[in-house]
Amino acid sequence: MSGFKKSLMQGNVIDLAVAVVIGAAFNSIVNSFVTHLLTPLISAFPPTSQP
């Protein structure tokens, strides 16, 4: 058990956990930006090509 605790406190596992949390938060921010801002902005302009 002490070996597990020692490897956990070395920082690699903690850094990985922090990176996963930051990645999930960034993913949420990007999805919200695209859904609420970018998509309505693009759809506001009609297509320019004539059939």
Backbone as XML, in Angstrom:
<?xml version="1.0"?>
<chain id="A" units="angstrom">
  <residue number="1" name="MET">
    <atom name="N" x="0.824" y="-1.192" z="0.000"/>
    <atom name="CA" x="0.000" y="0.000" z="0.000"/>
    <atom name="C" x="0.870" y="1.259" z="0.000"/>
  </residue>
  <residue number="2" name="SER">
    <atom name="N" x="2.008" y="1.196" z="0.643"/>
    <atom name="CA" x="2.866" y="2.378" z="0.700"/>
    <atom name="C" x="3.478" y="2.679" z="-0.664"/>
  </residue>
  <residue number="3" name="GLY">
    <atom name="N" x="3.723" y="1.637" z="-1.471"/>
    <atom name="CA" x="4.243" y="1.853" z="-2.819"/>
    <atom name="C" x="3.230" y="2.573" z="-3.701"/>
  </residue>
  <residue number="4" name="PHE">
    <atom name="N" x="1.955" y="2.201" z="-3.550"/>
    <atom name="CA" x="0.901" y="2.876" z="-4.311"/>
    <atom name="C" x="0.785" y="4.334" z="-3.897"/>
  </residue>
  <residue number="5" name="LYS">
    <atom name="N" x="0.844" y="4.570" z="-2.597"/>
    <atom name="CA" x="0.751" y="5.939" z="-2.095"/>
    <atom name="C" x="1.948" y="6.765" z="-2.551"/>
  </residue>
  <residue number="6" name="LYS">
    <atom name="N" x="3.119" y="6.142" z="-2.579"/>
    <atom name="CA" x="4.335" y="6.840" z="-3.017"/>
    <atom name="C" x="4.255" y="7.202" z="-4.494"/>
  </residue>
  <residue number="7" name="SER">
    <atom name="N" x="3.797" y="6.261" z="-5.340"/>
    <atom name="CA" x="3.689" y="6.558" z="-6.769"/>
    <atom name="C" x="2.597" y="7.579" z="-7.047"/>
  </residue>
  <residue number="8" name="LEU">
    <atom name="N" x="1.543" y="7.574" z="-6.223"/>
    <atom name="CA" x="0.470" y="8.544" z="-6.388"/>
    <atom name="C" x="0.947" y="9.953" z="-6.060"/>
  </residue>
  <residue number="9" name="MET">
    <atom name="N" x="1.810" y="10.068" z="-5.081"/>
    <atom name="CA" x="2.282" y="11.377" z="-4.661"/>
    <atom name="C" x="3.457" y="11.894" z="-5.490"/>
  </residue>
  <residue number="10" name="GLN">
    <atom name="N" x="3.970" y="11.114" z="-6.417"/>
    <atom name="CA" x="5.066" y="11.585" z="-7.260"/>
    <atom name="C" x="4.607" y="12.688" z="-8.195"/>
  </residue>
  <residue number="11" name="GLY">
    <atom name="N" x="3.348" y="12.750" z="-8.508"/>
    <atom name="CA" x="2.841" y="13.846" z="-9.302"/>
    <atom name="C" x="2.331" y="13.445" z="-10.666"/>
  </residue>
  <residue number="12" name="ASN">
    <atom name="N" x="2.755" y="12.327" z="-11.205"/>
    <atom name="CA" x="2.332" y="11.947" z="-12.549"/>
    <atom name="C" x="0.836" y="11.666" z="-12.617"/>
  </residue>
  <residue number="13" name="VAL">
    <atom name="N" x="0.324" y="10.954" z="-11.636"/>
    <atom name="CA" x="-1.097" y="10.616" z="-11.627"/>
    <atom name="C" x="-1.930" y="11.864" z="-11.369"/>
  </residue>
  <residue number="14" name="ILE">
    <atom name="N" x="-1.459" y="12.707" z="-10.492"/>
    <atom name="CA" x="-2.187" y="13.940" z="-10.177"/>
    <atom name="C" x="-2.193" y="14.869" z="-11.389"/>
  </residue>
  <residue number="15" name="ASP">
    <atom name="N" x="-1.071" y="14.971" z="-12.077"/>
    <atom name="CA" x="-1.006" y="15.797" z="-13.291"/>
    <atom name="C" x="-1.955" y="15.269" z="-14.359"/>
  </residue>
  <residue number="16" name="LEU">
    <atom name="N" x="-2.028" y="13.972" z="-14.497"/>
    <atom name="CA" x="-2.927" y="13.370" z="-15.480"/>
    <atom name="C" x="-4.379" y="13.645" z="-15.123"/>
  </residue>
  <residue number="17" name="ALA">
    <atom name="N" x="-4.723" y="13.548" z="-13.853"/>
    <atom name="CA" x="-6.097" y="13.822" z="-13.425"/>
    <atom name="C" x="-6.460" y="15.286" z="-13.669"/>
  </residue>
  <residue number="18" name="VAL">
    <atom name="N" x="-5.558" y="16.183" z="-13.399"/>
    <atom name="CA" x="-5.801" y="17.605" z="-13.645"/>
    <atom name="C" x="-5.960" y="17.860" z="-15.141"/>
  </residue>
  <residue number="19" name="ALA">
    <atom name="N" x="-5.169" y="17.206" z="-15.959"/>
    <atom name="CA" x="-5.276" y="17.374" z="-17.405"/>
    <atom name="C" x="-6.616" y="16.872" z="-17.920"/>
  </residue>
  <residue number="20" name="VAL">
    <atom name="N" x="-7.116" y="15.779" z="-17.379"/>
    <atom name="CA" x="-8.426" y="15.254" z="-17.794"/>
    <atom name="C" x="-9.538" y="16.225" z="-17.418"/>
  </residue>
  <residue number="21" name="VAL">
    <atom name="N" x="-9.468" y="16.788" z="-16.237"/>
    <atom name="CA" x="-10.498" y="17.740" z="-15.796"/>
    <atom name="C" x="-10.457" y="19.006" z="-16.652"/>
  </residue>
  <residue number="22" name="ILE">
    <atom name="N" x="-9.275" y="19.524" z="-16.936"/>
    <atom name="CA" x="-9.145" y="20.720" z="-17.775"/>
    <atom name="C" x="-9.621" y="20.425" z="-19.190"/>
  </residue>
  <residue number="23" name="GLY">
    <atom name="N" x="-9.305" y="19.252" z="-19.708"/>
    <atom name="CA" x="-9.766" y="18.867" z="-21.038"/>
    <atom name="C" x="-11.275" y="18.774" z="-21.124"/>
  </residue>
  <residue number="24" name="ALA">
    <atom name="N" x="-11.904" y="18.234" z="-20.104"/>
    <atom name="CA" x="-13.360" y="18.139" z="-20.090"/>
    <atom name="C" x="-13.994" y="19.528" z="-20.017"/>
  </residue>
  <residue number="25" name="ALA">
    <atom name="N" x="-13.423" y="20.411" z="-19.233"/>
    <atom name="CA" x="-13.955" y="21.769" z="-19.138"/>
    <atom name="C" x="-13.778" y="22.508" z="-20.460"/>
  </residue>
  <residue number="26" name="PHE">
    <atom name="N" x="-12.643" y="22.344" z="-21.106"/>
    <atom name="CA" x="-12.401" y="22.996" z="-22.389"/>
    <atom name="C" x="-13.339" y="22.455" z="-23.456"/>
  </residue>
  <residue number="27" name="ASN">
    <atom name="N" x="-13.603" y="21.170" z="-23.427"/>
    <atom name="CA" x="-14.544" y="20.570" z="-24.362"/>
    <atom name="C" x="-15.936" y="21.167" z="-24.181"/>
  </residue>
  <residue number="28" name="SER">
    <atom name="N" x="-16.344" y="21.364" z="-22.953"/>
    <atom name="CA" x="-17.646" y="21.955" z="-22.670"/>
    <atom name="C" x="-17.712" y="23.397" z="-23.164"/>
  </residue>
  <residue number="29" name="ILE">
    <atom name="N" x="-16.654" y="24.143" z="-22.979"/>
    <atom name="CA" x="-16.621" y="25.542" z="-23.425"/>
    <atom name="C" x="-16.694" y="25.624" z="-24.945"/>
  </residue>
  <residue number="30" name="VAL">
    <atom name="N" x="-15.957" y="24.782" z="-25.644"/>
    <atom name="CA" x="-15.966" y="24.802" z="-27.113"/>
    <atom name="C" x="-17.332" y="24.390" z="-27.648"/>
  </residue>
  <residue number="31" name="ASN">
    <atom name="N" x="-17.927" y="23.349" z="-27.074"/>
    <atom name="CA" x="-19.257" y="22.928" z="-27.528"/>
    <atom name="C" x="-20.294" y="24.018" z="-27.309"/>
  </residue>
  <residue number="32" name="SER">
    <atom name="N" x="-20.236" y="24.692" z="-26.201"/>
    <atom name="CA" x="-21.172" y="25.775" z="-25.927"/>
    <atom name="C" x="-20.968" y="26.933" z="-26.895"/>
  </residue>
  <residue number="33" name="PHE">
    <atom name="N" x="-19.726" y="27.271" z="-27.189"/>
    <atom name="CA" x="-19.424" y="28.347" z="-28.120"/>
    <atom name="C" x="-19.975" y="28.036" z="-29.505"/>
  </residue>
  <residue number="34" name="VAL">
    <atom name="N" x="-19.775" y="26.827" z="-29.964"/>
    <atom name="CA" x="-20.236" y="26.453" z="-31.299"/>
    <atom name="C" x="-21.758" y="26.409" z="-31.343"/>
  </residue>
  <residue number="35" name="THR">
    <atom name="N" x="-22.379" y="25.853" z="-30.324"/>
    <atom name="CA" x="-23.832" y="25.692" z="-30.313"/>
    <atom name="C" x="-24.558" y="27.025" z="-30.192"/>
  </residue>
  <residue number="36" name="HIS">
    <atom name="N" x="-24.094" y="27.892" z="-29.324"/>
    <atom name="CA" x="-24.840" y="29.109" z="-29.021"/>
    <atom name="C" x="-24.390" y="30.343" z="-29.795"/>
  </residue>
  <residue number="37" name="LEU">
    <atom name="N" x="-23.206" y="30.342" z="-30.346"/>
    <atom name="CA" x="-22.706" y="31.547" z="-30.988"/>
    <atom name="C" x="-22.374" y="31.326" z="-32.463"/>
  </residue>
  <residue number="38" name="LEU">
    <atom name="N" x="-21.604" y="30.335" z="-32.755"/>
    <atom name="CA" x="-21.105" y="30.154" z="-34.109"/>
    <atom name="C" x="-22.175" y="29.631" z="-35.062"/>
  </residue>
  <residue number="39" name="THR">
    <atom name="N" x="-22.919" y="28.617" z="-34.658"/>
    <atom name="CA" x="-23.946" y="28.048" z="-35.530"/>
    <atom name="C" x="-25.042" y="29.055" z="-35.869"/>
  </residue>
  <residue number="40" name="PRO">
    <atom name="N" x="-25.599" y="29.795" z="-34.909"/>
    <atom name="CA" x="-26.600" y="30.805" z="-35.290"/>
    <atom name="C" x="-26.034" y="31.913" z="-36.179"/>
  </residue>
  <residue number="41" name="LEU">
    <atom name="N" x="-24.772" y="32.259" z="-35.971"/>
    <atom name="CA" x="-24.146" y="33.285" z="-36.795"/>
    <atom name="C" x="-24.006" y="32.805" z="-38.237"/>
  </residue>
  <residue number="42" name="ILE">
    <atom name="N" x="-23.613" y="31.580" z="-38.428"/>
    <atom name="CA" x="-23.476" y="31.036" z="-39.781"/>
    <atom name="C" x="-24.838" y="30.871" z="-40.443"/>
  </residue>
  <residue number="43" name="SER">
    <atom name="N" x="-25.825" y="30.424" z="-39.685"/>
    <atom name="CA" x="-27.145" y="30.195" z="-40.276"/>
    <atom name="C" x="-27.891" y="31.505" z="-40.555"/>
  </residue>
  <residue number="44" name="ALA">
    <atom name="N" x="-27.415" y="32.618" z="-40.061"/>
    <atom name="CA" x="-28.063" y="33.905" z="-40.312"/>
    <atom name="C" x="-27.847" y="34.365" z="-41.750"/>
  </residue>
  <residue number="45" name="PHE">
    <atom name="N" x="-26.789" y="33.894" z="-42.380"/>
    <atom name="CA" x="-26.497" y="34.272" z="-43.761"/>
    <atom name="C" x="-27.090" y="33.233" z="-44.715"/>
  </residue>
  <residue number="46" name="PRO">
    <atom name="N" x="-27.901" y="33.657" z="-45.654"/>
    <atom name="CA" x="-28.493" y="32.704" z="-46.605"/>
    <atom name="C" x="-27.435" y="32.207" z="-47.572"/>
  </residue>
  <residue number="47" name="PRO">
    <atom name="N" x="-27.660" y="31.059" z="-48.170"/>
    <atom name="CA" x="-26.706" y="30.555" z="-49.160"/>
    <atom name="C" x="-26.687" y="31.458" z="-50.397"/>
  </residue>
  <residue number="48" name="THR">
    <atom name="N" x="-25.520" y="31.614" z="-50.984"/>
    <atom name="CA" x="-25.370" y="32.539" z="-52.109"/>
    <atom name="C" x="-25.534" y="31.868" z="-53.454"/>
  </residue>
  <residue number="49" name="SER">
    <atom name="N" x="-25.496" y="30.549" z="-53.506"/>
    <atom name="CA" x="-25.591" y="29.878" z="-54.809"/>
    <atom name="C" x="-27.048" y="29.748" z="-55.233"/>
  </residue>
  <residue number="50" name="GLN">
    <atom name="N" x="-27.283" y="29.973" z="-56.509"/>
    <atom name="CA" x="-28.614" y="29.846" z="-57.088"/>
    <atom name="C" x="-28.731" y="28.485" z="-57.765"/>
  </residue>
  <residue number="51" name="PRO">
    <atom name="N" x="-29.811" y="27.736" z="-57.519"/>
    <atom name="CA" x="-29.938" y="26.420" z="-58.156"/>
    <atom name="C" x="-30.284" y="26.544" z="-59.645"/>
  </residue>
</chain>
